[in-house]
Amino acid sequence: MDDDESPYPLAKRRRTSSHGSASSQSVEPSSQHARPYAGSRSRSRSRSLQPSRRPSRSLSASSASTSASAFSSHSRQQRNYTRSPSPSPPAPRTLKYVPLTTLSRAHARGITCAKFSPDYRLLATGSADATINIYVVPPLSSSRPVEPSAFKLLRTLRAHLAGINALAWSPSGPPTAYTLASASDDKSILFWSPLSSDFPISPSPLTGHSNYVYSLAFSPKGNMLVSGSFDEAVFLWDVRSGRIMRQLPAHSDPIGGVDFIHDGTMMCSCSTDGLIRIWDAGTGQCLRTLVDEDRKGVTSVRWSPNGRYVLGWTLDSCVRLWDYVSGRCVKTYMGHVNQEFSLGEYGFVVSGSENGDILAWDVSSKELLWRAHTAHTDVVLSVDCGKTADRVRGLLVSAGKDRDVRIWIEDVPEDKVKDFTLVAHHLGLQWPWMKSRSDGWKKKRAVDLIRVIEWS
């Protein structure tokens, strides 16, 4: 990949004017809600795991589904199109994860999402059984396997009336004050304080969507939350008041994914209508629409760390890297089965597949770095990246329809561990797999083609 096409370019970006084709409107919570759901070719992630007389499109190998991803940020950037990208972090030459432990039958139904907390000390899993499990991640000093009991189940959260589709941790505040947001098939969003209570922070959920709420993302400061729904609308919420700040008539099909840029000034959304749209978080204006000539449905999107690129997962089993300023697709990644749910984060991309495999490849060269054959016995619905307490080894969590939560740890030779620890301390950097910001990595979501993907 050339410098100008790299997700971590060293060259300074040229100035470009913004473009837009869609409009938005501000609404108060009591004034106007999303337009009635007019039907869709897709189903929610948690609902697709429930028994049905008709085969679920989202769970067949030949159908379309949704994918998720995540990016790590490496520096603060200014607003609008004149940002200066951060230096390119070193790409991994080799990568290998080894099994750490398996939490068998963690839920009564398929597991739709798994998320590490910003400090990687907690792990949250959401399921089609409408529950959320909170696990304590133990300190890990080596890549040797541990007993499942090492990951203590702290509590199980119950309040939603239907399956969980998405989870998001607030990126700011002390660990004891972390907020967890959950989205459900019951059309609502709930906030939790999982370290201190089994009950939602507020007894009144965030309501306004007229169909399944499928995707969530906090702003970098944690004061705003963006949600995407099967009602084809994107809502921007004020976290403190629980009010709808803005409603965007974003797409003509269900929303597959949403994400905030690292400085919180812009958002992106994607849909099975084949469009990726870039929004100004302050005004709600659509700045640009990205669309491939084949217009395949897009199931998940994530911003790159430098804020110049958008990574999108599409229903033709491809992952595309877009330069949103020019509107050009600069890279296409292939080789995974992406027709349903999830993904994850950095110089490499980690992907979960419908056949139960997990793959990781180098973003620039597209070289396959690691593959876990039959990591799960069924579709992988979610993956997320984390790191150990000493910040030396990477962690990976994968979950899916088989109801198992598998924890993986990066296999780093002891001599390399010592070398990189010294280098990281001297340069004030973190292990390349890790994010240098204090609020932790942004995590992925679910996907279609790749079932699971992490951008590291």
C-alpha positions as a Markdown table, in Angstrom:
| # | Residue | x | y | z |
|---|---|---|---|---|
| 1 | Met | 0.0 | 0.0 | 0.0 |
| 2 | Asp | 1.3 | 3.4 | -0.9 |
| 3 | Asp | 1.6 | 6.1 | 1.7 |
| 4 | Asp | -1.4 | 7.9 | 0.5 |
| 5 | Glu | -3.5 | 4.8 | 0.7 |
| 6 | Ser | -2.3 | 3.5 | 4.0 |
| 7 | Pro | -4.6 | 3.6 | 7.0 |
| 8 | Tyr | -1.7 | 5.2 | 8.9 |
| 9 | Pro | -0.3 | 7.7 | 6.3 |
| 10 | Leu | 2.8 | 9.8 | 7.2 |
| 11 | Ala | 2.1 | 12.5 | 4.6 |
| 12 | Lys | -0.1 | 15.4 | 5.5 |
| 13 | Arg | -3.6 | 15.4 | 4.2 |
| 14 | Arg | -4.7 | 17.9 | 1.5 |
| 15 | Arg | -7.5 | 20.3 | 2.2 |
| 16 | Thr | -10.8 | 19.2 | 0.7 |
| 17 | Ser | -14.2 | 20.7 | 0.9 |
| 18 | Ser | -17.1 | 18.8 | 2.4 |
| 19 | His | -19.9 | 17.4 | 0.4 |
| 20 | Gly | -23.3 | 16.1 | 1.4 |
| 21 | Ser | -26.5 | 14.8 | 0.0 |
| 22 | Ala | -28.8 | 13.9 | 2.9 |
| 23 | Ser | -30.3 | 16.2 | 5.5 |
| 24 | Ser | -31.2 | 15.8 | 9.1 |
| 25 | Gln | -33.6 | 17.1 | 11.6 |
| 26 | Ser | -33.5 | 17.9 | 15.3 |
| 27 | Val | -36.3 | 16.5 | 17.4 |
| 28 | Glu | -37.3 | 16.5 | 21.0 |
| 29 | Pro | -38.0 | 13.2 | 22.7 |
| 30 | Ser | -41.7 | 13.9 | 22.9 |
| 31 | Ser | -42.2 | 15.5 | 19.5 |
| 32 | Gln | -41.3 | 13.0 | 16.7 |
| 33 | His | -40.0 | 9.5 | 16.5 |
| 34 | Ala | -38.5 | 7.4 | 13.8 |
| 35 | Arg | -40.8 | 6.7 | 10.8 |
| 36 | Pro | -42.7 | 3.4 | 11.1 |
| 37 | Tyr | -40.8 | 0.4 | 10.1 |
| 38 | Ala | -41.7 | -0.6 | 6.6 |
| 39 | Gly | -40.2 | -4.1 | 6.5 |
| 40 | Ser | -36.8 | -5.3 | 5.7 |
| 41 | Arg | -34.8 | -8.1 | 4.1 |
| 42 | Ser | -32.7 | -8.4 | 7.3 |
| 43 | Arg | -33.3 | -9.5 | 10.9 |
| 44 | Ser | -31.8 | -8.5 | 14.1 |
| 45 | Arg | -28.8 | -10.5 | 15.4 |
| 46 | Ser | -30.4 | -11.8 | 18.5 |
| 47 | Arg | -33.8 | -12.6 | 16.8 |
| 48 | Ser | -32.0 | -14.6 | 14.1 |
| 49 | Leu | -30.8 | -16.9 | 16.8 |
| 50 | Gln | -34.3 | -17.8 | 18.0 |
| 51 | Pro | -36.3 | -20.7 | 16.6 |
| 52 | Ser | -38.4 | -19.9 | 13.5 |
| 53 | Arg | -40.5 | -21.8 | 11.0 |
| 54 | Arg | -38.7 | -20.0 | 8.3 |
| 55 | Pro | -34.9 | -20.4 | 7.9 |
| 56 | Ser | -33.2 | -17.3 | 9.1 |
| 57 | Arg | -31.5 | -15.4 | 6.3 |
| 58 | Ser | -28.9 | -14.1 | 8.6 |
| 59 | Leu | -27.7 | -17.6 | 9.6 |
| 60 | Ser | -27.5 | -19.3 | 6.2 |
| 61 | Ala | -24.2 | -19.7 | 4.5 |
| 62 | Ser | -25.6 | -18.2 | 1.3 |
| 63 | Ser | -27.3 | -15.2 | 2.8 |
| 64 | Ala | -26.3 | -11.8 | 3.9 |
| 65 | Ser | -25.5 | -10.7 | 7.4 |
| 66 | Thr | -23.7 | -8.1 | 9.5 |
| 67 | Ser | -20.2 | -7.5 | 10.5 |
| 68 | Ala | -18.4 | -5.4 | 13.2 |
| 69 | Ser | -15.1 | -3.8 | 13.6 |
| 70 | Ala | -13.0 | -1.6 | 15.7 |
| 71 | Phe | -10.1 | 0.8 | 15.5 |
| 72 | Ser | -7.6 | 2.2 | 17.9 |
| 73 | Ser | -6.8 | 5.9 | 18.0 |
| 74 | His | -3.2 | 7.1 | 18.4 |
| 75 | Ser | -3.4 | 10.9 | 18.6 |
| 76 | Arg | -5.9 | 13.7 | 18.8 |
| 77 | Gln | -6.8 | 15.4 | 15.6 |
| 78 | Gln | -8.5 | 18.6 | 14.7 |
| 79 | Arg | -11.9 | 18.9 | 13.3 |
| 80 | Asn | -12.9 | 18.9 | 9.6 |
| 81 | Tyr | -10.9 | 17.7 | 6.6 |
| 82 | Thr | -7.6 | 19.4 | 7.4 |
| 83 | Arg | -6.4 | 16.9 | 10.0 |
| 84 | Ser | -2.8 | 15.9 | 10.3 |
| 85 | Pro | -2.6 | 12.1 | 10.5 |
| 86 | Ser | -0.6 | 10.5 | 13.3 |
| 87 | Pro | 2.6 | 8.6 | 12.6 |
| 88 | Ser | 2.2 | 5.1 | 11.3 |
| 89 | Pro | 2.5 | 2.5 | 14.0 |
| 90 | Pro | 4.7 | -0.6 | 13.2 |
| 91 | Ala | 2.8 | -3.3 | 11.4 |
| 92 | Pro | 3.1 | -6.8 | 12.9 |
| 93 | Arg | 5.4 | -9.2 | 11.0 |
| 94 | Thr | 4.0 | -12.2 | 12.8 |
| 95 | Leu | 1.0 | -12.8 | 14.9 |
| 96 | Lys | -0.2 | -15.8 | 16.8 |
| 97 | Tyr | -3.0 | -16.2 | 19.3 |
| 98 | Val | -3.3 | -19.3 | 21.5 |
| 99 | Pro | -6.3 | -20.6 | 23.4 |
| 100 | Leu | -6.4 | -19.3 | 27.0 |
| 101 | Thr | -9.7 | -20.6 | 28.2 |
| 102 | Thr | -13.3 | -21.4 | 27.2 |
| 103 | Leu | -16.4 | -20.3 | 29.1 |
| 104 | Ser | -18.7 | -23.1 | 27.9 |
| 105 | Arg | -22.4 | -22.5 | 27.6 |
| 106 | Ala | -22.1 | -19.0 | 29.0 |
| 107 | His | -25.7 | -18.2 | 28.0 |
| 108 | Ala | -28.9 | -20.1 | 27.3 |
| 109 | Arg | -28.9 | -18.9 | 23.7 |
| 110 | Gly | -26.4 | -17.7 | 21.1 |
| 111 | Ile | -24.0 | -14.9 | 22.1 |
| 112 | Thr | -24.4 | -11.9 | 19.9 |
| 113 | Cys | -21.8 | -9.5 | 21.3 |
| 114 | Ala | -18.7 | -9.5 | 23.5 |
| 115 | Lys | -16.8 | -6.4 | 24.7 |
| 116 | Phe | -13.8 | -5.7 | 26.9 |
| 117 | Ser | -14.1 | -2.6 | 29.2 |
| 118 | Pro | -11.7 | 0.3 | 28.3 |
| 119 | Asp | -9.2 | -0.9 | 30.9 |
| 120 | Tyr | -9.6 | -4.5 | 29.9 |
| 121 | Arg | -10.5 | -5.6 | 33.4 |
| 122 | Leu | -14.1 | -6.5 | 32.6 |
| 123 | Leu | -15.7 | -8.5 | 29.9 |
| 124 | Ala | -19.3 | -8.1 | 28.9 |
| 125 | Thr | -21.2 | -10.6 | 26.8 |
| 126 | Gly | -24.8 | -10.2 | 25.5 |
| 127 | Ser | -27.1 | -12.9 | 24.3 |
| 128 | Ala | -30.3 | -13.6 | 22.5 |
| 129 | Asp | -31.6 | -14.8 | 25.8 |
| 130 | Ala | -31.9 | -11.1 | 26.8 |
| 131 | Thr | -29.2 | -11.3 | 29.5 |
| 132 | Ile | -25.7 | -9.7 | 29.9 |
| 133 | Asn | -22.9 | -11.4 | 31.7 |
| 134 | Ile | -20.1 | -9.4 | 33.3 |
| 135 | Tyr | -16.8 | -11.2 | 33.9 |
| 136 | Val | -13.7 | -10.1 | 35.8 |
| 137 | Val | -10.5 | -10.5 | 33.6 |
| 138 | Pro | -7.7 | -11.9 | 35.8 |
| 139 | Pro | -4.1 | -10.6 | 35.7 |
| 140 | Leu | -2.2 | -12.6 | 33.1 |
| 141 | Ser | 1.6 | -12.8 | 33.0 |
| 142 | Ser | 2.1 | -15.6 | 30.5 |
| 143 | Ser | 0.3 | -17.3 | 27.6 |
| 144 | Arg | -0.3 | -20.5 | 29.5 |
| 145 | Pro | -3.9 | -21.7 | 29.6 |
| 146 | Val | -6.0 | -21.0 | 32.7 |
| 147 | Glu | -9.1 | -22.5 | 34.2 |
| 148 | Pro | -12.5 | -21.0 | 33.2 |
| 149 | Ser | -13.0 | -20.2 | 36.9 |
| 150 | Ala | -10.2 | -17.6 | 36.6 |
| 151 | Phe | -12.8 | -15.4 | 34.7 |
| 152 | Lys | -15.1 | -14.8 | 37.6 |
| 153 | Leu | -18.8 | -14.1 | 36.7 |
| 154 | Leu | -19.4 | -10.9 | 38.6 |
| 155 | Arg | -23.1 | -10.5 | 37.8 |
| 156 | Thr | -25.8 | -11.2 | 35.3 |
| 157 | Leu | -27.8 | -8.2 | 34.1 |
| 158 | Arg | -31.5 | -8.7 | 33.4 |
| 159 | Ala | -33.9 | -6.0 | 32.3 |
| 160 | His | -34.4 | -6.2 | 28.6 |
| 161 | Leu | -37.5 | -7.9 | 27.3 |
| 162 | Ala | -35.9 | -9.4 | 24.2 |
| 163 | Gly | -32.5 | -10.4 | 22.8 |
| 164 | Ile | -29.4 | -8.2 | 23.1 |
| 165 | Asn | -27.9 | -6.9 | 19.8 |
| 166 | Ala | -25.1 | -4.6 | 20.8 |
| 167 | Leu | -23.0 | -3.4 | 23.8 |
| 168 | Ala | -20.8 | -0.3 | 24.2 |
| 169 | Trp | -18.6 | 0.8 | 27.1 |
| 170 | Ser | -18.3 | 4.5 | 27.9 |
| 171 | Pro | -14.7 | 5.6 | 27.1 |
| 172 | Ser | -14.3 | 8.1 | 29.9 |
| 173 | Gly | -14.3 | 8.2 | 33.7 |
| 174 | Pro | -12.7 | 6.1 | 36.4 |
| 175 | Pro | -13.1 | 2.3 | 36.1 |
| 176 | Thr | -15.6 | 2.3 | 39.0 |
| 177 | Ala | -17.8 | 4.7 | 37.0 |
| 178 | Tyr | -17.8 | 2.9 | 33.7 |
| 179 | Thr | -21.2 | 2.9 | 32.0 |
| 180 | Leu | -22.3 | 0.0 | 29.8 |
| 181 | Ala | -25.0 | 0.6 | 27.1 |
| 182 | Ser | -27.0 | -2.2 | 25.7 |
| 183 | Ala | -29.3 | -2.3 | 22.7 |
| 184 | Ser | -32.1 | -4.8 | 22.3 |
| 185 | Asp | -34.8 | -6.3 | 20.1 |
| 186 | Asp | -37.3 | -4.7 | 22.5 |
| 187 | Lys | -36.5 | -1.3 | 20.7 |
| 188 | Ser | -34.8 | 0.2 | 23.8 |
| 189 | Ile | -31.4 | 1.1 | 25.1 |
| 190 | Leu | -30.4 | 0.7 | 28.7 |
| 191 | Phe | -27.4 | 2.1 | 30.7 |
| 192 | Trp | -25.7 | 0.0 | 33.4 |
| 193 | Ser | -23.1 | 0.5 | 36.1 |
| 194 | Pro | -22.0 | -3.2 | 36.1 |
| 195 | Leu | -19.4 | -2.8 | 39.0 |
| 196 | Ser | -22.0 | -1.5 | 41.5 |
| 197 | Ser | -25.5 | -2.7 | 40.6 |
| 198 | Asp | -27.5 | -5.5 | 38.9 |
| 199 | Phe | -30.1 | -3.0 | 37.8 |
| 200 | Pro | -30.1 | -0.3 | 35.1 |
| 201 | Ile | -28.9 | 3.2 | 36.1 |
| 202 | Ser | -32.3 | 4.6 | 35.2 |
| 203 | Pro | -35.5 | 2.6 | 35.4 |
| 204 | Ser | -36.7 | 4.3 | 32.2 |
| 205 | Pro | -34.9 | 3.0 | 29.1 |
| 206 | Leu | -34.1 | 5.2 | 26.1 |
| 207 | Thr | -36.9 | 4.8 | 23.7 |
| 208 | Gly | -37.7 | 6.3 | 20.3 |
| 209 | His | -36.7 | 3.7 | 17.7 |
| 210 | Ser | -39.6 | 1.9 | 16.2 |
| 211 | Asn | -37.8 | -1.4 | 15.6 |
| 212 | Tyr | -34.9 | -3.4 | 16.8 |
| 213 | Val | -31.9 | -1.3 | 18.0 |
| 214 | Tyr | -28.9 | -3.0 | 16.3 |
| 215 | Ser | -25.8 | -0.9 | 16.8 |
| 216 | Leu | -24.3 | 1.5 | 19.4 |
| 217 | Ala | -21.2 | 3.7 | 19.8 |
| 218 | Phe | -20.2 | 6.2 | 22.5 |
| 219 | Ser | -18.5 | 9.5 | 21.6 |
| 220 | Pro | -14.9 | 9.7 | 22.8 |
| 221 | Lys | -15.9 | 11.9 | 25.7 |
| 222 | Gly | -18.8 | 9.6 | 26.6 |
| 223 | Asn | -21.3 | 12.5 | 26.6 |
| 224 | Met | -23.1 | 11.3 | 23.4 |
| 225 | Leu | -24.3 | 7.9 | 22.1 |
| 226 | Val | -25.2 | 7.1 | 18.6 |
| 227 | Ser | -27.6 | 4.2 | 17.8 |
| 228 | Gly | -28.7 | 2.5 | 14.6 |
| 229 | Ser | -31.9 | 0.6 | 14.1 |
| 230 | Phe | -33.9 | -1.6 | 11.8 |
| 231 | Asp | -36.2 | 1.4 | 11.5 |
| 232 | Glu | -33.6 | 2.8 | 9.1 |
| 233 | Ala | -32.8 | 5.8 | 11.4 |
| 234 | Val | -29.8 | 6.9 | 13.3 |
| 235 | Phe | -30.4 | 8.6 | 16.7 |
| 236 | Leu | -27.9 | 10.8 | 18.5 |
| 237 | Trp | -28.5 | 10.8 | 22.3 |
| 238 | Asp | -27.5 | 13.0 | 25.2 |
| 239 | Val | -26.2 | 10.5 | 27.7 |
| 240 | Arg | -26.8 | 12.6 | 30.8 |
| 241 | Ser | -30.4 | 13.5 | 30.1 |
| 242 | Gly | -31.4 | 10.5 | 28.0 |
| 243 | Arg | -32.9 | 12.8 | 25.4 |
| 244 | Ile | -32.7 | 12.5 | 21.7 |
| 245 | Met | -30.5 | 15.3 | 20.4 |
| 246 | Arg | -30.9 | 14.5 | 16.7 |
| 247 | Gln | -32.7 | 12.1 | 14.5 |
| 248 | Leu | -31.2 | 11.3 | 11.1 |
| 249 | Pro | -33.3 | 9.8 | 8.3 |
| 250 | Ala | -30.2 | 8.0 | 7.3 |
| 251 | His | -30.9 | 5.1 | 5.0 |
| 252 | Ser | -33.6 | 3.3 | 3.1 |
| 253 | Asp | -32.8 | -0.1 | 4.7 |
| 254 | Pro | -31.9 | -1.2 | 8.3 |
| 255 | Ile | -28.8 | 0.2 | 9.8 |
| 256 | Gly | -25.9 | -2.3 | 10.1 |
| 257 | Gly | -23.4 | -0.2 | 12.1 |
| 258 | Val | -22.5 | 3.2 | 13.5 |
| 259 | Asp | -19.3 | 4.7 | 14.8 |
| 260 | Phe | -17.8 | 8.0 | 16.0 |
| 261 | Ile | -14.5 | 9.4 | 14.7 |
| 262 | His | -11.9 | 9.6 | 17.4 |
| 263 | Asp | -12.4 | 13.3 | 18.2 |
| 264 | Gly | -16.2 | 13.0 | 18.2 |
| 265 | Thr | -16.9 | 15.6 | 15.5 |
| 266 | Met | -18.2 | 13.1 | 12.9 |
| 267 | Met | -20.1 | 9.9 | 12.8 |
| 268 | Cys | -20.5 | 7.2 | 10.1 |
| 269 | Ser | -23.4 | 4.8 | 9.4 |
| 270 | Cys | -24.0 | 2.0 | 7.0 |
| 271 | Ser | -26.9 | 0.0 | 5.8 |
| 272 | Thr | -28.0 | -2.9 | 3.6 |
| 273 | Asp | -29.0 | -0.3 | 1.1 |
| 274 | Gly | -25.3 | -0.3 | 0.1 |
| 275 | Leu | -24.5 | 3.2 | 1.4 |
| 276 | Ile | -21.9 | 4.5 | 4.0 |
| 277 | Arg | -22.7 | 8.0 | 5.1 |
| 278 | Ile | -20.5 | 10.5 | 7.0 |
| 279 | Trp | -22.3 | 12.8 | 9.3 |
| 280 | Asp | -21.4 | 16.0 | 11.1 |
| 281 | Ala | -22.1 | 15.3 | 14.8 |
| 282 | Gly | -22.8 | 18.9 | 15.5 |
| 283 | Thr | -25.2 | 19.8 | 12.8 |
| 284 | Gly | -26.4 | 16.4 | 11.6 |
| 285 | Gln | -25.5 | 17.3 | 8.0 |
| 286 | Cys | -24.5 | 14.4 | 5.7 |
| 287 | Leu | -21.0 | 15.3 | 4.6 |
| 288 | Arg | -20.4 | 12.5 | 2.1 |
| 289 | Thr | -22.0 | 9.3 | 0.9 |
| 290 | Leu | -19.7 | 6.4 | 0.0 |
| 291 | Val | -21.1 | 3.7 | -2.4 |
| 292 | Asp | -19.5 | 0.9 | -4.4 |
| 293 | Glu | -20.5 | 0.5 | -8.0 |
| 294 | Asp | -22.1 | -2.9 | -7.2 |
| 295 | Arg | -23.9 | -1.3 | -4.2 |
| 296 | Lys | -23.7 | -4.4 | -2.0 |
| 297 | Gly | -25.2 | -4.1 | 1.4 |
| 298 | Val | -22.8 | -2.8 | 4.1 |
| 299 | Thr | -23.1 | -4.5 | 7.5 |
| 300 | Ser | -20.5 | -2.8 | 9.6 |
| 301 | Val | -18.3 | 0.3 | 9.6 |
| 302 | Arg | -15.4 | 1.7 | 11.6 |
| 303 | Trp | -13.2 | 4.8 | 11.4 |
| 304 | Ser | -9.4 | 4.3 | 11.0 |
| 305 | Pro | -7.2 | 5.7 | 13.8 |
| 306 | Asn | -6.2 | 8.8 | 11.8 |
| 307 | Gly | -9.7 | 9.7 | 10.9 |
| 308 | Arg | -9.1 | 9.6 | 7.2 |
| 309 | Tyr | -10.4 | 6.2 | 6.3 |
| 310 | Val | -13.5 | 4.2 | 6.9 |
| 311 | Leu | -13.5 | 0.4 | 6.9 |
| 312 | Gly | -16.7 | -1.2 | 5.7 |
| 313 | Trp | -17.9 | -4.9 | 5.6 |
| 314 | Thr | -20.1 | -5.8 | 2.7 |
| 315 | Leu | -22.4 | -8.6 | 1.7 |
| 316 | Asp | -20.2 | -9.8 | -1.2 |
| 317 | Ser | -17.7 | -11.2 | 1.4 |
| 318 | Cys | -15.3 | -8.2 | 1.1 |
| 319 | Val | -13.9 | -5.6 | 3.5 |
| 320 | Arg | -13.3 | -2.3 | 1.8 |
| 321 | Leu | -11.1 | 0.6 | 3.0 |
| 322 | Trp | -12.5 | 4.0 | 1.9 |
| 323 | Asp | -10.8 | 7.4 | 1.7 |
| 324 | Tyr | -13.9 | 9.3 | 2.8 |
| 325 | Val | -12.5 | 12.7 | 1.6 |
| 326 | Ser | -12.1 | 11.6 | -2.0 |
| 327 | Gly | -14.9 | 9.0 | -1.9 |
| 328 | Arg | -12.6 | 6.4 | -3.3 |
| 329 | Cys | -12.2 | 2.7 | -2.2 |
| 330 | Val | -8.4 | 2.3 | -1.8 |
| 331 | Lys | -8.2 | -1.3 | -0.6 |
| 332 | Thr | -10.3 | -4.5 | -0.8 |
| 333 | Tyr | -9.8 | -7.4 | 1.5 |
| 334 | Met | -11.2 | -10.9 | 0.7 |
| 335 | Gly | -10.9 | -14.4 | 1.8 |
| 336 | His | -13.4 | -14.8 | 4.6 |
| 337 | Val | -17.0 | -15.9 | 4.8 |
| 338 | Asn | -19.0 | -12.7 | 5.7 |
| 339 | Gln | -22.7 | -13.1 | 5.7 |
| 340 | Glu | -23.6 | -12.3 | 9.2 |
| 341 | Phe | -22.3 | -10.7 | 12.3 |
| 342 | Ser | -19.1 | -9.5 | 13.9 |
| 343 | Leu | -15.6 | -7.9 | 14.0 |
| 344 | Gly | -12.8 | -6.2 | 15.8 |
| 345 | Glu | -9.1 | -3.7 | 15.7 |
| 346 | Tyr | -5.0 | -2.1 | 14.4 |
| 347 | Gly | -2.3 | -2.8 | 11.9 |
| 348 | Phe | -4.0 | -6.1 | 11.5 |
| 349 | Val | -7.6 | -7.1 | 11.1 |
| 350 | Val | -9.2 | -10.0 | 13.0 |
| 351 | Ser | -12.2 | -11.7 | 11.5 |
| 352 | Gly | -14.7 | -14.3 | 12.6 |
| 353 | Ser | -16.2 | -16.5 | 9.9 |
| 354 | Glu | -19.5 | -18.4 | 9.4 |
| 355 | Asn | -17.6 | -21.7 | 9.4 |
| 356 | Gly | -16.3 | -21.1 | 13.0 |
| 357 | Asp | -12.8 | -20.0 | 11.9 |
| 358 | Ile | -11.1 | -16.8 | 13.2 |
| 359 | Leu | -8.6 | -15.1 | 10.9 |
| 360 | Ala | -6.1 | -12.2 | 11.2 |
| 361 | Trp | -4.3 | -10.5 | 8.3 |
| 362 | Asp | -2.0 | -7.5 | 7.8 |
| 363 | Val | -3.9 | -4.5 | 6.7 |
| 364 | Ser | -1.3 | -3.1 | 4.3 |
| 365 | Ser | -0.1 | -6.3 | 2.6 |
| 366 | Lys | -3.3 | -8.4 | 3.1 |
| 367 | Glu | -1.1 | -11.2 | 4.2 |
| 368 | Leu | -2.8 | -13.8 | 6.3 |
| 369 | Leu | -1.0 | -13.7 | 9.7 |
| 370 | Trp | -3.0 | -16.2 | 11.7 |
| 371 | Arg | -5.9 | -18.5 | 11.4 |
| 372 | Ala | -7.7 | -20.6 | 14.0 |
| 373 | His | -9.5 | -23.4 | 12.3 |
| 374 | Thr | -12.9 | -24.4 | 13.7 |
| 375 | Ala | -12.4 | -22.1 | 16.7 |
| 376 | His | -16.2 | -22.4 | 17.3 |
| 377 | Thr | -18.6 | -25.2 | 16.3 |
| 378 | Asp | -21.0 | -22.7 | 14.8 |
| 379 | Val | -21.1 | -19.2 | 13.4 |
| 380 | Val | -18.8 | -16.6 | 15.1 |
| 381 | Leu | -21.0 | -13.6 | 15.9 |
| 382 | Ser | -18.6 | -11.3 | 17.7 |
| 383 | Val | -14.9 | -10.7 | 18.4 |
| 384 | Asp | -13.1 | -8.0 | 20.4 |
| 385 | Cys | -9.5 | -7.2 | 21.1 |
| 386 | Gly | -8.0 | -6.3 | 24.5 |
| 387 | Lys | -4.7 | -6.6 | 26.3 |
| 388 | Thr | -3.2 | -8.1 | 29.5 |
| 389 | Ala | -2.7 | -6.0 | 32.6 |
| 390 | Asp | 1.0 | -5.6 | 31.9 |
| 391 | Arg | 0.1 | -4.3 | 28.4 |
| 392 | Val | 2.5 | -6.7 | 26.8 |
| 393 | Arg | 0.3 | -9.4 | 25.3 |
| 394 | Gly | -2.9 | -8.9 | 23.3 |
| 395 | Leu | -6.2 | -10.6 | 24.2 |
| 396 | Leu | -8.9 | -11.7 | 21.9 |
| 397 | Val | -12.4 | -12.8 | 22.8 |
| 398 | Ser | -14.7 | -14.6 | 20.4 |
| 399 | Ala | -18.3 | -15.7 | 20.8 |
| 400 | Gly | -21.1 | -17.0 | 18.7 |
| 401 | Lys | -24.1 | -19.2 | 18.1 |
| 402 | Asp | -22.5 | -22.2 | 19.9 |
| 403 | Arg | -23.0 | -20.2 | 23.2 |
| 404 | Asp | -19.3 | -20.5 | 24.1 |
| 405 | Val | -17.0 | -17.6 | 25.0 |
| 406 | Arg | -13.4 | -18.3 | 23.9 |
| 407 | Ile | -10.5 | -16.2 | 25.3 |
| 408 | Trp | -7.3 | -16.1 | 23.3 |
| 409 | Ile | -3.9 | -14.6 | 24.3 |
| 410 | Glu | -1.1 | -13.5 | 22.0 |
| 411 | Asp | 1.8 | -15.9 | 22.0 |
| 412 | Val | 4.8 | -13.6 | 22.6 |
| 413 | Pro | 8.3 | -15.1 | 23.3 |
| 414 | Glu | 9.7 | -14.2 | 26.7 |
| 415 | Asp | 12.7 | -12.5 | 25.2 |
| 416 | Lys | 10.5 | -10.4 | 23.0 |
| 417 | Val | 8.3 | -9.5 | 26.0 |
| 418 | Lys | 11.4 | -8.0 | 27.8 |
| 419 | Asp | 12.6 | -6.2 | 24.7 |
| 420 | Phe | 9.3 | -4.6 | 23.9 |
| 421 | Thr | 8.6 | -3.7 | 27.5 |
| 422 | Leu | 11.8 | -1.7 | 27.6 |
| 423 | Val | 11.2 | 0.0 | 24.2 |
| 424 | Ala | 7.6 | 0.9 | 25.2 |
| 425 | His | 8.8 | 2.4 | 28.5 |
| 426 | His | 11.5 | 4.4 | 26.8 |
| 427 | Leu | 9.4 | 5.8 | 24.0 |
| 428 | Gly | 6.2 | 6.3 | 26.0 |
| 429 | Leu | 4.5 | 4.0 | 23.6 |
| 430 | Gln | 2.5 | 0.8 | 24.1 |
| 431 | Trp | 2.8 | -2.6 | 22.5 |
| 432 | Pro | 1.9 | -2.1 | 18.8 |
| 433 | Trp | -1.3 | -4.1 | 19.2 |
| 434 | Met | -2.4 | -1.7 | 21.9 |
| 435 | Lys | -3.9 | 1.7 | 21.8 |
| 436 | Ser | -2.0 | 4.6 | 23.3 |
| 437 | Arg | -4.9 | 6.6 | 24.5 |
| 438 | Ser | -6.1 | 6.4 | 28.1 |
| 439 | Asp | -9.7 | 5.5 | 27.2 |
| 440 | Gly | -8.7 | 2.2 | 25.6 |
| 441 | Trp | -9.4 | 0.6 | 22.3 |
| 442 | Lys | -12.6 | 1.1 | 20.4 |
| 443 | Lys | -14.1 | -2.3 | 19.8 |
| 444 | Lys | -15.9 | -4.0 | 17.0 |
| 445 | Arg | -19.3 | -5.2 | 16.3 |
| 446 | Ala | -20.9 | -7.9 | 14.4 |
| 447 | Val | -20.6 | -8.7 | 10.7 |
| 448 | Asp | -21.8 | -10.6 | 7.8 |
| 449 | Leu | -19.1 | -11.8 | 5.5 |
| 450 | Ile | -16.5 | -12.1 | 8.2 |
| 451 | Arg | -18.7 | -13.0 | 11.0 |
| 452 | Val | -16.1 | -11.4 | 13.1 |
| 453 | Ile | -13.4 | -8.9 | 12.5 |
| 454 | Glu | -11.0 | -6.8 | 14.6 |
| 455 | Trp | -9.0 | -4.0 | 13.2 |
| 456 | Ser | -5.8 | -3.8 | 15.4 |
